[in-house]
Amino acid sequence: MSDKNLKMDISKFITGECMKKALIIFPIAGLLLVALAVAQVSQDISLSAIVQPYYSVVFHYDTVDFGAVLPGATNYPALGNNLGVYHVDVESNIALTISVRRTPWSPYDYLTLKFASDVNAIPVGPEVTVGIETPTIVESIAPGIYTHYHAYWIDVSREALPGSYSANVTITYQSA
């Protein structure tokens, strides 16, 4: 195409039918572009999370004292049982079981340990006899936030010799 033909085509475009069509088409195209720019765009986004099991157990004691006891005593309470001295703060999003076990009394295993626990109330009497080395399930608790009270009692055999006796108790909180 020569320069002369190009000038002629441009002049036809500016003065002719092409220009009229362009004057109609360009504004319509512009309006469409504006309409597309104003239109909302949305997308659904999938969300996911995995909530892990959680429990926190904080003991507020590490010794239990029975004081002086006589041979033949039964259901003899630990000092402080009725005051709620032996308690644990529990926070959990899962059900928990609580078990107890003990070591043999030293120097002689003449004492029997009894235990009770309760959520939000101080136990008033023994519920289980704590076995040696074999855990005894004491209770199951639902998810929540609790003060979990413990209480201890002992039976003292009439054959118990005078002296100081000691043992260890293990209390285990675990998922049910």
Phi and psi in degrees as GROMACS dihedral restraints (atoms count N, CA, C in turn):
[ dihedral_restraints ]
;  ai    aj    ak    al  type     phi  dphi    fc
    3     4     5     6     1   -85.5    20    10
    4     5     6     7     1   166.5    20    10
    6     7     8     9     1   -62.1    20    10
    7     8     9    10     1   -33.4    20    10
    9    10    11    12     1   -66.8    20    10
   10    11    12    13     1   -45.0    20    10
   12    13    14    15     1   -65.0    20    10
   13    14    15    16     1   -37.0    20    10
   15    16    17    18     1   -64.9    20    10
   16    17    18    19     1   -43.9    20    10
   18    19    20    21     1   -63.0    20    10
   19    20    21    22     1   -35.5    20    10
   21    22    23    24     1   -71.5    20    10
   22    23    24    25     1   -41.7    20    10
   24    25    26    27     1   -64.4    20    10
   25    26    27    28     1   -38.9    20    10
   27    28    29    30     1   -67.4    20    10
   28    29    30    31     1   -41.1    20    10
   30    31    32    33     1   -67.1    20    10
   31    32    33    34     1   -35.9    20    10
   33    34    35    36     1   -65.2    20    10
   34    35    36    37     1   -38.3    20    10
   36    37    38    39     1   -65.1    20    10
   37    38    39    40     1   -44.4    20    10
   39    40    41    42     1   -69.8    20    10
   40    41    42    43     1   -37.8    20    10
   42    43    44    45     1  -103.5    20    10
   43    44    45    46     1   -13.6    20    10
   45    46    47    48     1  -101.5    20    10
   46    47    48    49     1  -158.2    20    10
   48    49    50    51     1   -66.2    20    10
   49    50    51    52     1   -33.2    20    10
   51    52    53    54     1   -60.1    20    10
   52    53    54    55     1   -39.4    20    10
   54    55    56    57     1   -65.6    20    10
   55    56    57    58     1   -40.6    20    10
   57    58    59    60     1   -63.2    20    10
   58    59    60    61     1   -42.5    20    10
   60    61    62    63     1   -66.4    20    10
   61    62    63    64     1   -39.8    20    10
   63    64    65    66     1   -65.5    20    10
   64    65    66    67     1   -38.4    20    10
   66    67    68    69     1   -65.1    20    10
   67    68    69    70     1   -26.5    20    10
   69    70    71    72     1   -85.4    20    10
   70    71    72    73     1   -43.4    20    10
   72    73    74    75     1   -71.1    20    10
   73    74    75    76     1   -44.2    20    10
   75    76    77    78     1   -60.4    20    10
   76    77    78    79     1   -45.3    20    10
   78    79    80    81     1   -64.5    20    10
   79    80    81    82     1   -37.4    20    10
   81    82    83    84     1   -64.3    20    10
   82    83    84    85     1   -43.9    20    10
   84    85    86    87     1   -62.8    20    10
   85    86    87    88     1   -40.0    20    10
   87    88    89    90     1   -63.0    20    10
   88    89    90    91     1   -43.1    20    10
   90    91    92    93     1   -62.8    20    10
   91    92    93    94     1   -39.8    20    10
   93    94    95    96     1   -62.7    20    10
   94    95    96    97     1   -42.3    20    10
   96    97    98    99     1   -63.4    20    10
   97    98    99   100     1   -41.4    20    10
   99   100   101   102     1   -65.4    20    10
  100   101   102   103     1   -42.6    20    10
  102   103   104   105     1   -62.4    20    10
  103   104   105   106     1   -40.2    20    10
  105   106   107   108     1   -67.9    20    10
  106   107   108   109     1   -35.5    20    10
  108   109   110   111     1   -70.1    20    10
  109   110   111   112     1   -30.5    20    10
  111   112   113   114     1   -86.4    20    10
  112   113   114   115     1   -22.8    20    10
  114   115   116   117     1   -61.9    20    10
  115   116   117   118     1   144.9    20    10
  117   118   119   120     1   -78.5    20    10
  118   119   120   121     1   145.7    20    10
  120   121   122   123     1  -123.0    20    10
  121   122   123   124     1   128.1    20    10
  123   124   125   126     1  -133.4    20    10
  124   125   126   127     1   156.1    20    10
  126   127   128   129     1  -145.8    20    10
  127   128   129   130     1   131.7    20    10
  129   130   131   132     1   -79.8    20    10
  130   131   132   133     1   128.8    20    10
  132   133   134   135     1  -113.4    20    10
  133   134   135   136     1   127.6    20    10
  135   136   137   138     1   -79.4    20    10
  136   137   138   139     1   132.2    20    10
  138   139   140   141     1  -114.6    20    10
  139   140   141   142     1   147.8    20    10
  141   142   143   144     1  -149.4    20    10
  142   143   144   145     1   152.6    20    10
  144   145   146   147     1  -154.6    20    10
  145   146   147   148     1   150.5    20    10
  147   148   149   150     1  -119.2    20    10
  148   149   150   151     1   115.6    20    10
  150   151   152   153     1   -86.3    20    10
  151   152   153   154     1   123.2    20    10
  153   154   155   156     1   -82.4    20    10
  154   155   156   157     1   151.1    20    10
  156   157   158   159     1   -65.0    20    10
  157   158   159   160     1   143.6    20    10
  159   160   161   162     1  -145.6    20    10
  160   161   162   163     1   135.6    20    10
  162   163   164   165     1  -150.5    20    10
  163   164   165   166     1   145.0    20    10
  165   166   167   168     1  -126.9    20    10
  166   167   168   169     1   131.3    20    10
  168   169   170   171     1  -130.5    20    10
  169   170   171   172     1   120.5    20    10
  171   172   173   174     1  -121.7    20    10
  172   173   174   175     1   112.9    20    10
  174   175   176   177     1   -79.5    20    10
  175   176   177   178     1   137.3    20    10
  177   178   179   180     1  -108.0    20    10
  178   179   180   181     1    21.3    20    10
  180   181   182   183     1  -156.2    20    10
  181   182   183   184     1   157.3    20    10
  183   184   185   186     1  -138.7    20    10
  184   185   186   187     1     3.9    20    10
  186   187   188   189     1  -141.7    20    10
  187   188   189   190     1   153.6    20    10
  189   190   191   192     1  -129.9    20    10
  190   191   192   193     1   128.1    20    10
  192   193   194   195     1  -118.1    20    10
  193   194   195   196     1   129.9    20    10
  195   196   197   198     1  -100.1    20    10
  196   197   198   199     1    -9.3    20    10
  198   199   200   201     1    69.9    20    10
  199   200   201   202     1  -154.0    20    10
  201   202   203   204     1   -86.3    20    10
  202   203   204   205     1   130.0    20    10
  204   205   206   207     1  -127.7    20    10
  205   206   207   208     1   156.2    20    10
  207   208   209   210     1  -101.5    20    10
  208   209   210   211     1   148.0    20    10
  210   211   212   213     1   -57.5    20    10
  211   212   213   214     1   141.7    20    10
  213   214   215   216     1    90.6    20    10
  214   215   216   217     1    -5.1    20    10
  216   217   218   219     1   -66.3    20    10
  217   218   219   220     1   139.2    20    10
  219   220   221   222     1  -125.7    20    10
  220   221   222   223     1   145.2    20    10
  222   223   224   225     1    48.2    20    10
  223   224   225   226     1    45.1    20    10
  225   226   227   228     1   -81.0    20    10
  226   227   228   229     1   119.4    20    10
  228   229   230   231     1   -78.3    20    10
  229   230   231   232     1   149.1    20    10
  231   232   233   234     1   -67.5    20    10
  232   233   234   235     1   147.5    20    10
  234   235   236   237     1   -62.1    20    10
  235   236   237   238     1   128.8    20    10
  237   238   239   240     1    95.3    20    10
  238   239   240   241     1    -4.8    20    10
  240   241   242   243     1   -51.6    20    10
  241   242   243   244     1   -51.2    20    10
  243   244   245   246     1   -72.7    20    10
  244   245   246   247     1    -7.8    20    10
  246   247   248   249     1   -98.0    20    10
  247   248   249   250     1    -4.5    20    10
  249   250   251   252     1    74.7    20    10
  250   251   252   253     1    24.6    20    10
  252   253   254   255     1   -61.2    20    10
  253   254   255   256     1   -35.5    20    10
  255   256   257   258     1   -95.6    20    10
  256   257   258   259     1    94.1    20    10
  258   259   260   261     1  -142.4    20    10
  259   260   261   262     1   162.7    20    10
  261   262   263   264     1  -135.5    20    10
  262   263   264   265     1   138.5    20    10
  264   265   266   267     1   -92.2    20    10
  265   266   267   268     1   127.7    20    10
  267   268   269   270     1  -123.4    20    10
  268   269   270   271     1   132.5    20    10
  270   271   272   273     1  -133.9    20    10
  271   272   273   274     1   126.5    20    10
  273   274   275   276     1  -153.9    20    10
  274   275   276   277     1   146.0    20    10
  276   277   278   279     1  -106.8    20    10
  277   278   279   280     1    11.5    20    10
  279   280   281   282     1  -135.2    20    10
  280   281   282   283     1   159.7    20    10
  282   283   284   285     1   -70.3    20    10
  283   284   285   286     1   143.8    20    10
  285   286   287   288     1  -125.1    20    10
  286   287   288   289     1   149.7    20    10
  288   289   290   291     1  -111.3    20    10
  289   290   291   292     1   148.2    20    10
  291   292   293   294     1  -119.0    20    10
  292   293   294   295     1   128.3    20    10
  294   295   296   297     1  -128.6    20    10
  295   296   297   298     1   155.0    20    10
  297   298   299   300     1  -131.4    20    10
  298   299   300   301     1   150.6    20    10
  300   301   302   303     1  -152.9    20    10
  301   302   303   304     1   165.3    20    10
  303   304   305   306     1  -141.2    20    10
  304   305   306   307     1   165.8    20    10
  306   307   308   309     1   -92.0    20    10
  307   308   309   310     1   163.2    20    10
  309   310   311   312     1   -63.0    20    10
  310   311   312   313     1   148.1    20    10
  312   313   314   315     1   -67.2    20    10
  313   314   315   316     1   143.0    20    10
  315   316   317   318     1  -120.0    20    10
  316   317   318   319     1   137.3    20    10
  318   319   320   321     1   -86.1    20    10
  319   320   321   322     1   -16.1    20    10
  321   322   323   324     1  -135.2    20    10
  322   323   324   325     1   145.5    20    10
  324   325   326   327     1   -89.4    20    10
  325   326   327   328     1    63.7    20    10
  327   328   329   330     1   -97.3    20    10
  328   329   330   331     1    -1.3    20    10
  330   331   332   333     1  -111.7    20    10
  331   332   333   334     1   145.7    20    10
  333   334   335   336     1  -112.5    20    10
  334   335   336   337     1   126.1    20    10
  336   337   338   339     1   -94.8    20    10
  337   338   339   340     1   133.8    20    10
  339   340   341   342     1  -120.9    20    10
  340   341   342   343     1   152.7    20    10
  342   343   344   345     1  -144.4    20    10
  343   344   345   346     1   150.9    20    10
  345   346   347   348     1  -147.8    20    10
  346   347   348   349     1   152.7    20    10
  348   349   350   351     1  -143.3    20    10
  349   350   351   352     1   155.5    20    10
  351   352   353   354     1  -156.7    20    10
  352   353   354   355     1   146.6    20    10
  354   355   356   357     1   -87.6    20    10
  355   356   357   358     1   122.1    20    10
  357   358   359   360     1    68.1    20    10
  358   359   360   361     1    12.0    20    10
  360   361   362   363     1  -148.2    20    10
  361   362   363   364     1   146.5    20    10
  363   364   365   366     1   -80.2    20    10
  364   365   366   367     1   124.9    20    10
  366   367   368   369     1   -62.8    20    10
  367   368   369   370     1   144.0    20    10
  369   370   371   372     1  -107.3    20    10
  370   371   372   373     1    -9.2    20    10
  372   373   374   375     1  -157.5    20    10
  373   374   375   376     1   158.2    20    10
  375   376   377   378     1   -66.7    20    10
  376   377   378   379     1   144.9    20    10
  378   379   380   381     1  -112.1    20    10
  379   380   381   382     1   -34.8    20    10
  381   382   383   384     1  -138.7    20    10
  382   383   384   385     1   153.0    20    10
  384   385   386   387     1   -93.1    20    10
  385   386   387   388     1   128.2    20    10
  387   388   389   390     1   -82.4    20    10
  388   389   390   391     1   121.3    20    10
  390   391   392   393     1   -79.4    20    10
  391   392   393   394     1   162.7    20    10
  393   394   395   396     1   -85.7    20    10
  394   395   396   397     1   121.9    20    10
  396   397   398   399     1    67.4    20    10
  397   398   399   400     1   -26.7    20    10
  399   400   401   402     1   -95.3    20    10
  400   401   402   403     1   119.1    20    10
  402   403   404   405     1   -63.5    20    10
  403   404   405   406     1   139.4    20    10
  405   406   407   408     1  -111.7    20    10
  406   407   408   409     1   123.8    20    10
  408   409   410   411     1   -73.2    20    10
  409   410   411   412     1   124.5    20    10
  411   412   413   414     1   -96.9    20    10
  412   413   414   415     1   -40.2    20    10
  414   415   416   417     1  -163.3    20    10
  415   416   417   418     1   157.2    20    10
  417   418   419   420     1  -121.2    20    10
  418   419   420   421     1   139.5    20    10
  420   421   422   423     1  -127.2    20    10
  421   422   423   424     1   146.6    20    10
  423   424   425   426     1   -78.8    20    10
  424   425   426   427     1   163.2    20    10
  426   427   428   429     1   -56.8    20    10
  427   428   429   430     1   145.0    20    10
  429   430   431   432     1   156.9    20    10
  430   431   432   433     1  -169.1    20    10
  432   433   434   435     1  -120.6    20    10
  433   434   435   436     1   121.6    20    10
  435   436   437   438     1  -137.4    20    10
  436   437   438   439     1   156.8    20    10
  438   439   440   441     1  -100.6    20    10
  439   440   441   442     1   119.6    20    10
  441   442   443   444     1  -107.1    20    10
  442   443   444   445     1   113.2    20    10
  444   445   446   447     1   -90.0    20    10
  445   446   447   448     1   142.4    20    10
  447   448   449   450     1  -118.5    20    10
  448   449   450   451     1   152.7    20    10
  450   451   452   453     1  -146.8    20    10
  451   452   453   454     1   150.8    20    10
  453   454   455   456     1  -131.0    20    10
  454   455   456   457     1   145.1    20    10
  456   457   458   459     1  -139.7    20    10
  457   458   459   460     1   156.4    20    10
  459   460   461   462     1  -133.0    20    10
  460   461   462   463     1   152.1    20    10
  462   463   464   465     1  -109.1    20    10
  463   464   465   466     1   136.5    20    10
  465   466   467   468     1  -114.4    20    10
  466   467   468   469     1   122.2    20    10
  468   469   470   471     1   -62.7    20    10
  469   470   471   472     1   146.5    20    10
  471   472   473   474     1   -63.9    20    10
  472   473   474   475     1   -22.7    20    10
  474   475   476   477     1   -83.5    20    10
  475   476   477   478     1    -2.9    20    10
  477   478   479   480     1   -60.1    20    10
  478   479   480   481     1   127.5    20    10
  480   481   482   483     1   -80.3    20    10
  481   482   483   484     1   151.6    20    10
  483   484   485   486     1   -60.6    20    10
  484   485   486   487     1   147.7    20    10
  486   487   488   489     1   142.3    20    10
  487   488   489   490     1   179.5    20    10
  489   490   491   492     1   -92.9    20    10
  490   491   492   493     1   129.9    20    10
  492   493   494   495     1  -114.6    20    10
  493   494   495   496     1   145.7    20    10
  495   496   497   498     1  -146.5    20    10
  496   497   498   499     1   154.5    20    10
  498   499   500   501     1  -156.7    20    10
  499   500   501   502     1   169.7    20    10
  501   502   503   504     1  -118.5    20    10
  502   503   504   505     1   141.0    20    10
  504   505   506   507     1  -114.5    20    10
  505   506   507   508     1   139.4    20    10
  507   508   509   510     1  -115.4    20    10
  508   509   510   511     1   123.8    20    10
  510   511   512   513     1  -111.3    20    10
  511   512   513   514     1   125.6    20    10
  513   514   515   516     1  -118.3    20    10
  514   515   516   517     1   127.6    20    10
  516   517   518   519     1  -105.8    20    10
  517   518   519   520     1   126.5    20    10
  519   520   521   522     1  -147.3    20    10
  520   521   522   523     1   164.2    20    10
  522   523   524   525     1   -63.8    20    10
  523   524   525   526     1   140.4    20    10
